[in-house]
């Protein structure tokens, strides 16, 4: 029988002893909440379209070539 143990690390010298995993979960909550809203369903394709459009402009092509 295997036993899984969780290690919690604390930053030394601080009064706040929240684990890194807990802080990570708190930081991910707003993103997960936004992805569950109807606005995300509209903004995601719009953002992809604008990104591809900007890359197809002459300035976008020059920037792509300069990155290589």
Beta strands, then each sheet from edge to edge (+ up, - down):
end
